[in-house]
Every structure is written in C-alpha cells, then in structure tokens.
Amino acid sequence: MSRLDSFIRRLTAQRDTLDHIARDLDLPEGAVLEIGLGNGRTYSHLRELFGDRRIVAFDRALGAHKESTPDAENLVLGEIAETAARFAGRDAALVHVDIGTGYDDRDAETLRWLPGLVVRLAGPGGIVLSGLPLERDELQPLPLPASVNPGRLYLYRRRSGQ
C-alpha cells in the first residue's frame, strides 16, 4: 500500500471513530483533549462534534492552519509528557492521541510515558482514542467501528474506580 493510501485510511479511520464516539458512546462531563494538534484537521472535526465542550490541544510546537488553531487559553505548547501532565486529575471526557510517528523506536519511547499519562488525564468513564496501543488495566478496550481495521486505532473506556 502506498503511503498516500495509508494516510487516507488513517484519517478516514479517525473520522469514522470520532463520529462513532459522538453518536454512539456516552461521554461523561468534561473537556476534550487533543494530544497532538499537528495541522489541526482532527481538532477542526472535534470542534464540529463536541463544540459544546472545552477542547484543549497539546503539541510540541504550533504547526496548525490558522483556521484550526485553538485560542491561547486552549493551546498548550511544549513537551507533551510535561505539559499535559499539568491537566492530570481534571477528568477529561475524551482524550484523542495522535502522536505516533510510524518509527518503532520513537514510538517505543513515547509508549514509556504515554499510557500512564492518558490514565491520569481521562476521567472515570472517559473515552480514549489513540493511534498507539495503550496497555493499562485502567483502560477497557472497546470495539472499533466496522469500517476501521483492527490495529489501525485503539479505543478504550477509562474504568471507574481505578
């Protein structure tokens, strides 16, 4: 498969899964966190789906299109492992994580800190959608929409009481 086809499938899977979350899954009260703003395409879609909630985006540096850039109070720049940790315990309703690189060694480094961070960010009953697998007892795997191939994305609910 070409890299272009893979990119298209990844974005289609993100859209389909985010639409599924908004349409079919109960979300608790709380903010939506976008871990990895990038160009802002997914952030733009999150605003359409969850415009009634606060949406906070995190990235190392600003690279988003101006129409998809959060206002200053909802944009946190810097090393994500450090900056997002400041939001721990605020019980996010949804945490969307798109910071995988496609390089196994880099993603392995990210996976050393990311699962624990996500558990601290998501509130009880909160939903987590990630491009990287997050192996934690506190995260209950959920089925993906039929249009999304297994292993493309990972969908979880934060267990209550853990």
N, C-alpha and C positions, 0 to 999 in steps of 0.2 A: 504494500500500500504506500502511495506517495505521502510525503509529509503534509502536503496540502489536504489530501483526503483525510488523513489522521486529524489534522487541525479542525476540519469541518465536522468530523464525527465528535470530537471532544466538545466543541461549542454547542452542537445540537444536543448532545447528552446533558450538558449543563442546563441548557434552556428547558429541555423536557423534564429534568429532575426538579428544577426550581419551580416550574409550573405545577408539577405533581405535589410538591410540598405546599404551595399556596392553595391548591384546590382540594387536596385530599387528606392532609395531615393536620391535626390540631396542634397549634403552637401556643405555648404559654405566653403570658405577658412578658414583655422585654424587648430589648433592642435587637437589631440585626447587625452582625459583624461581618465585614468583608475583609478577609485576611488575604491580601494580595490584590491591590487595586489594578495594577497594570494599566492598560489603555482605558479602562473604565466601562467596557462594554457590559460586563456582568453587573457592575454597580448600577448602570442605567436600567437594566432589567429588574434588579431588586427594587429600585425606586418605583417602577410601574406596579410590581406585585405587592410591595409592602410599604407604600408611600405614607401610610398612617403611623408607621413606626420610625423611631430614630434609627438611622443607618450610619454606622461608623466604619470607615475604611482605613486599613493599615497597609503601608508599603515602605520599602527602604527609601525610595525617592519618588518624587512626583513625575509620572510619565503619562498621565491620563489626558485625554482630549478635554478641552476646556468645558464642553457641554456635559461631560461625565466626571467632573471633579467636585467632590463634596465641598461644602463651605468649611471654613477654617476650623470650626469647633467640632466637626465630624471627620476630620482628616488627621491621621497620626502618622508622621514620618519618622523613620529611624529603623534600627534593627528590630524586627518584628518580635523576636523572642523576648526582648526587653520592653518595648513599648506596649505590646498587647498585654503583657503580664500586669500592667497597671490597671487593667479592666477586669481582672480576676475578681470573682465574687459578686459581680453585678448582674448575674443570671440572664445571659443573653437567650433570647427565644430561638435564634438561628445563628449558627456560625458557618459561613461558607469559606472554605480554604482552597485557594488556587495558587499554590506557591511551588508546585513540583517543577523540576527543570528538565526531566527526561534523562538526566545523567544519574546513574545509580549511585555513584559515590557522593555526589552533592545531596541527593535526596536522602541517603542513609544518614548523613549528618543532620539534616533537618528533622528526620524522624527520631533523633535522640531527644529533642525538646518539644516537638510539636504535639504529640498525643497528650502529654501531661498538661500543656498549656490549654489545649482545647477543652479538656475536662474541667479546668478551673474557670473557663470563660462561659461555657454553656450552663444554663440553669437547669434544675430538675425538670425533666420532660422536654427539654430543648432539643432541637434538631441540629445535627452536624452533617454537612455535605463536604466531602474532601476528595481531591484528586489523588491523594496518597492514603494508603491504608493506615488506620489508627487503631492499633491493637490495645485496648484497655477494657478492663472488666466493667468500668462505669459506662461504657458505650455499648448499647444493644444494636447490633446490625439490623437494618430494615431492608426490605426488598426494594429494588430499583424499578422504575417503570419498564414495561416490556420492551420499549424502544432502545433501552440502554444495555449494552453488552456488559456482562459481569467483568469486573476488573478495570473498567473504564473510570468509574467513580465509586465512592463508598459513602453510604448513607447510614446514619446512626441516630438513635434517640438516647439522650443522657438519662440514665436510670435515676429514678428518685431515690433519695436516701443513701446515695453512695458518694 
